[in-house]
Amino acid sequence: MTDRATHPDHDRAGGRRPRLTRLLPWLGLAAAVGVVVWAFWWPGHSGEQVYPRAPRNASDREVPPLHGLWEPKWWGPGTAPAVLLALLGWRYAAAVADRLPWRALLLASYAVGLGWMVSLALVDGVEGLTRQLGNPFEYLTTAREVTDVPQLLTTWRERMPLYSEDAFPTHVAGHPPAALLFFVGLVRIGLGGDLAASLVVVLLAASTAPAVLVALRALGAETTARRAAPFLVLAPTAVFMAVSGDALFAAIGAWGIACLALGATRTRRGPALAWSALAGLLLGTVVMMSYGLPLLGVVAVAVLLAARSWLPLPVAAATALVVVLGFAAAGWAWWDYYPVLVDRYEEGIAKDRPEDYWRWANLALLFLSAGPLVGAAVANLLATTRATWRLYRAPVLLTAAGAVMVATADASGMSKAEVERIWLPFMPWLLVGCALLPDRWRRWGLTLQLLTALVVQHLFYTVW
């Protein structure tokens, strides 16, 4: 399956698409903007307390649905480079992505993405890079105290309840142990300082966009990958990916999916098996980092459907199980601890967060973090014709998989608030759909995304 140098703006006969299908992206964009406006307006209008922040440090600067505060800053150390990157991206990103040799495109995507994340974080000064991982509710404080990993795993259950003696902080208790162990590893090799660990996370997080591009090209969708590159690299997600642990999960998950795509499309058995095994190891690892990331199995299925090959499945599944069962053998079984997580979740602020508000406010946070253009991209999937499906099978499937993951996480009731970072591993796959929007959307749509990132970063203390 290969995509062509054409775009699904036209039907098979070469005419314009029907009026309704041309309106769908506009309707999706309008819905995204409407949900965002409603989510900000409702708490103040209704007087309902929605508890956007934990702990309950209520402030007149709270701005639900964001887990942040109203804190306009018109200038910061990172403002000039962020604005410069935005202007250069707006002017040149599409043309450069079309023309660069493939390896150069991957390197440029990584470098620009890294610069975009760091410059946005530095709008708040160096604190913008260090404040989150240095937070006592995050992983590093606990990681510095770990001296015995086997004992850590065997005593994990007794430290999960909120009111237990020596209870884990929120983020440690809310994730399987591989998330904490990553930071334990950084501490052991001398990179456990706030700034050092933050830089490691940013350096890894910036590889997410190249991983998605690799997956698309492996599935025969290089043209779409080139169209998607500016939207993946310069997405508003950069505001929340800089030094968020969930950005680390996003990168590992994206490379797992990329390896699966490579395994599903290699013609020689040896390389196919090797890539499939590596995919399983990465995806098994990310499942042991976040309870919500078994949902990446939806993207994995989309990859296999796009490749029309199920041969990697047993190898990838077996190697993923090696990781999961290895933790079980060490005393930490995923299936035993998920019910304990649910209890811890309901002990905290989540029980007070009204589900009827957050089910929609979560989507507003998605449209702030991934950008409102994602609403247009998802709505545009409804305009998929037989010809579009034949030419753009892989990107359509990957975008649809992103939408399914978000819908499932939202319906679970285990993602009430803070999804601007929690859903980061799902967002790159939704952003792929921006490449399928009509040509006339390409530059102004990127402008909207860039402005979203700059406005959010400069108006709010976003925490992440």
PEJO-V734971 format. One record per residue. RES is the residue in three letters. SS is DSSP state (A for helix, B for strand, O for the rest). OMEGA is omega in whole degrees, -180 to 180 (none if undefined). NEAR is the number of other C-alpha atoms within 10 Angstrom. Layout:
res: [RES:RES]
ss: [SS:SS]
omega: [OMEGA:OMEGA]
near: [NEAR:NEAR]
This chain:
res: [MET:THR:ASP:ARG:ALA:THR:HIS:PRO:ASP:HIS:ASP:ARG:ALA:GLY:GLY:ARG:ARG:PRO:ARG:LEU:THR:ARG:LEU:LEU:PRO:TRP:LEU:GLY:LEU:ALA:ALA:ALA:VAL:GLY:VAL:VAL:VAL:TRP:ALA:PHE:TRP:TRP:PRO:GLY:HIS:SER:GLY:GLU:GLN:VAL:TYR:PRO:ARG:ALA:PRO:ARG:ASN:ALA:SER:ASP:ARG:GLU:VAL:PRO:PRO:LEU:HIS:GLY:LEU:TRP:GLU:PRO:LYS:TRP:TRP:GLY:PRO:GLY:THR:ALA:PRO:ALA:VAL:LEU:LEU:ALA:LEU:LEU:GLY:TRP:ARG:TYR:ALA:ALA:ALA:VAL:ALA:ASP:ARG:LEU:PRO:TRP:ARG:ALA:LEU:LEU:LEU:ALA:SER:TYR:ALA:VAL:GLY:LEU:GLY:TRP:MET:VAL:SER:LEU:ALA:LEU:VAL:ASP:GLY:VAL:GLU:GLY:LEU:THR:ARG:GLN:LEU:GLY:ASN:PRO:PHE:GLU:TYR:LEU:THR:THR:ALA:ARG:GLU:VAL:THR:ASP:VAL:PRO:GLN:LEU:LEU:THR:THR:TRP:ARG:GLU:ARG:MET:PRO:LEU:TYR:SER:GLU:ASP:ALA:PHE:PRO:THR:HIS:VAL:ALA:GLY:HIS:PRO:PRO:ALA:ALA:LEU:LEU:PHE:PHE:VAL:GLY:LEU:VAL:ARG:ILE:GLY:LEU:GLY:GLY:ASP:LEU:ALA:ALA:SER:LEU:VAL:VAL:VAL:LEU:LEU:ALA:ALA:SER:THR:ALA:PRO:ALA:VAL:LEU:VAL:ALA:LEU:ARG:ALA:LEU:GLY:ALA:GLU:THR:THR:ALA:ARG:ARG:ALA:ALA:PRO:PHE:LEU:VAL:LEU:ALA:PRO:THR:ALA:VAL:PHE:MET:ALA:VAL:SER:GLY:ASP:ALA:LEU:PHE:ALA:ALA:ILE:GLY:ALA:TRP:GLY:ILE:ALA:CYS:LEU:ALA:LEU:GLY:ALA:THR:ARG:THR:ARG:ARG:GLY:PRO:ALA:LEU:ALA:TRP:SER:ALA:LEU:ALA:GLY:LEU:LEU:LEU:GLY:THR:VAL:VAL:MET:MET:SER:TYR:GLY:LEU:PRO:LEU:LEU:GLY:VAL:VAL:ALA:VAL:ALA:VAL:LEU:LEU:ALA:ALA:ARG:SER:TRP:LEU:PRO:LEU:PRO:VAL:ALA:ALA:ALA:THR:ALA:LEU:VAL:VAL:VAL:LEU:GLY:PHE:ALA:ALA:ALA:GLY:TRP:ALA:TRP:TRP:ASP:TYR:TYR:PRO:VAL:LEU:VAL:ASP:ARG:TYR:GLU:GLU:GLY:ILE:ALA:LYS:ASP:ARG:PRO:GLU:ASP:TYR:TRP:ARG:TRP:ALA:ASN:LEU:ALA:LEU:LEU:PHE:LEU:SER:ALA:GLY:PRO:LEU:VAL:GLY:ALA:ALA:VAL:ALA:ASN:LEU:LEU:ALA:THR:THR:ARG:ALA:THR:TRP:ARG:LEU:TYR:ARG:ALA:PRO:VAL:LEU:LEU:THR:ALA:ALA:GLY:ALA:VAL:MET:VAL:ALA:THR:ALA:ASP:ALA:SER:GLY:MET:SER:LYS:ALA:GLU:VAL:GLU:ARG:ILE:TRP:LEU:PRO:PHE:MET:PRO:TRP:LEU:LEU:VAL:GLY:CYS:ALA:LEU:LEU:PRO:ASP:ARG:TRP:ARG:ARG:TRP:GLY:LEU:THR:LEU:GLN:LEU:LEU:THR:ALA:LEU:VAL:VAL:GLN:HIS:LEU:PHE:TYR:THR:VAL:TRP]
ss: [O:O:O:O:O:O:O:O:O:B:O:O:O:O:O:B:O:O:A:A:A:A:A:A:A:A:A:A:A:A:A:A:A:A:A:A:A:A:A:A:A:A:A:A:A:A:O:O:O:O:O:O:O:O:O:O:O:O:O:O:O:B:O:O:O:O:O:O:B:B:O:O:O:O:O:O:O:O:A:A:A:A:A:A:A:A:A:A:A:A:A:A:A:A:A:A:A:A:A:O:O:A:A:A:A:A:A:A:A:A:A:A:A:A:A:A:A:A:A:A:A:A:A:A:O:O:A:A:A:A:O:O:O:O:O:O:O:O:A:A:A:A:A:O:O:O:O:O:A:A:A:A:A:A:O:A:A:A:A:A:O:O:O:O:O:O:O:O:O:A:A:A:A:O:O:O:A:A:A:A:A:A:A:A:A:A:A:A:O:O:O:O:O:A:A:A:A:A:A:A:A:A:A:A:A:O:A:A:A:A:A:A:A:A:A:A:A:A:O:O:O:A:A:A:A:A:A:A:A:A:A:A:A:O:O:O:A:A:A:A:A:O:O:O:A:A:A:A:A:A:A:A:A:A:A:A:A:A:A:A:A:A:A:A:A:O:O:O:A:A:A:A:A:A:A:A:A:A:A:A:A:A:A:A:A:A:A:O:O:O:A:A:A:A:A:A:A:A:A:A:A:A:A:A:A:A:A:O:O:O:A:A:A:A:A:A:A:A:A:A:A:A:A:A:A:A:A:A:A:O:O:O:O:A:A:A:A:A:A:A:A:A:A:A:A:A:A:O:A:A:A:A:O:O:A:A:A:A:A:A:A:A:A:A:A:A:A:A:A:O:O:O:A:A:A:A:A:A:A:A:A:A:A:O:O:A:A:A:A:A:A:O:A:A:A:A:A:A:A:A:A:A:A:A:A:A:A:A:A:A:A:O:O:O:O:O:O:O:A:A:A:A:O:A:A:A:A:A:A:A:A:A:A:A:A:A:O:O:A:A:A:A:A:A:A:A:A:A:A:A:A:A:A:A:A:A:A:A:A:B:B:O:O:O]
omega: [177:173:-175:178:175:-178:-176:172:-173:177:-174:-177:178:179:178:177:178:-175:-178:-179:176:179:-174:178:178:178:178:178:179:179:179:180:179:179:179:-180:-180:-177:176:-174:-169:-177:180:-179:-175:-175:-179:176:-175:174:-179:-174:174:1:-172:179:-175:-178:177:176:177:-180:177:16:-178:171:-174:-176:173:-176:-178:175:-173:-179:176:-178:-178:-175:-177:178:179:179:178:178:179:-180:179:178:179:-174:-167:-169:-177:-179:-180:180:179:-167:-177:168:-170:-178:177:178:179:179:179:179:179:-175:-179:178:178:179:180:179:-175:-178:177:179:-176:170:177:-177:-179:178:178:177:-170:-167:-174:-180:176:179:-179:177:-178:-170:-167:-179:179:-178:-179:-178:-175:177:-175:-176:177:178:177:-177:-176:178:-175:-174:-175:180:-178:-180:-173:-174:178:176:-180:-179:175:170:-169:-173:177:180:-175:-178:172:-168:-178:177:179:-177:175:-178:172:178:178:178:-176:-178:175:179:-176:175:-178:-177:-178:180:179:179:177:-180:-180:180:178:-178:-178:179:-178:-179:176:179:179:178:178:180:-180:-180:179:-180:176:-176:-177:180:178:177:180:177:-177:-171:-180:-179:178:-174:-173:-179:174:177:-179:179:-174:-180:-180:175:170:177:-179:174:174:179:180:-179:-179:178:-179:178:174:179:178:178:178:178:177:179:-178:-175:177:-180:179:-173:-177:178:180:180:-179:179:-180:179:178:177:180:179:-180:-179:174:178:-177:174:178:175:-177:-179:-178:-170:162:177:176:173:177:177:179:177:178:178:-178:176:-180:180:-176:-180:176:-177:180:-171:-178:-180:-180:-180:-179:-179:174:179:177:180:-176:-179:175:176:179:179:179:176:-178:-179:-176:-174:177:-172:180:177:178:176:-179:178:180:-180:-178:176:-174:-175:-177:-177:-179:-179:-175:-175:-179:174:-171:178:178:180:174:180:176:177:175:-177:172:-175:178:-180:-177:-180:177:176:178:-178:-180:178:-179:177:-179:179:-178:177:178:180:178:-180:-178:-176:-171:-176:-176:-179:177:-180:-179:178:178:177:177:179:179:180:180:-180:-180:179:-180:-178:-176:-175:180:179:178:-180:177:-178:173:174:-175:-178:179:178:180:-168:180:-178:173:-179:175:-178:178:179:-178:176:180:-175:-175:178:-165:-176:-176:176:176:177:179:180:-180:179:178:-180:-177:-179:-180:-178:-174:-179:-172:165:-169:-179:-171:none]
near: [15:17:21:14:8:11:18:22:19:17:16:12:8:9:9:13:17:12:8:10:19:17:15:20:25:17:17:20:22:16:17:23:19:13:20:22:13:16:23:16:14:16:17:12:9:8:8:11:13:20:23:24:20:15:11:9:9:12:10:7:12:19:22:24:30:25:22:18:19:18:15:13:15:10:11:15:15:21:22:14:17:23:17:13:20:22:14:11:22:21:14:13:24:19:13:16:22:17:11:13:10:16:11:12:19:20:13:18:25:22:15:18:27:21:21:27:28:26:27:30:28:20:24:20:15:14:14:24:29:21:17:21:23:19:13:14:18:20:25:25:20:17:21:16:10:15:11:8:13:12:12:16:16:12:13:20:17:14:17:23:20:19:12:10:10:11:16:22:17:19:15:24:24:20:19:25:20:17:24:21:19:15:23:23:14:18:19:13:9:10:17:21:17:19:19:15:22:23:18:15:24:24:21:18:27:28:25:26:29:26:22:28:27:23:26:26:21:24:25:23:22:21:20:27:24:25:24:26:28:28:30:28:29:27:28:29:27:30:29:25:27:31:31:25:28:25:27:28:27:30:28:24:27:31:23:30:29:28:26:32:31:27:31:27:22:15:10:9:10:11:15:21:22:18:24:31:25:22:32:28:22:25:32:25:24:29:26:25:25:19:18:20:24:14:19:23:15:18:23:22:18:24:30:22:16:23:21:13:14:12:16:23:20:14:20:28:17:16:20:24:17:16:20:21:16:13:18:15:10:13:16:23:17:17:11:11:17:15:11:16:20:12:14:19:19:13:14:16:17:20:12:12:16:14:20:8:18:22:19:18:27:27:23:28:27:27:25:24:27:30:28:27:31:29:27:24:27:26:22:25:21:11:19:18:16:12:14:20:15:13:20:24:24:29:31:25:24:28:26:22:24:26:19:17:25:22:13:14:22:22:13:12:12:16:21:27:28:20:23:27:23:24:27:25:25:26:27:27:25:26:30:32:29:29:24:26:24:16:14:9:16:19:16:11:21:24:18:16:25:23:17:22:25:18:14:18:24:20:14:19:21:19:15:23]
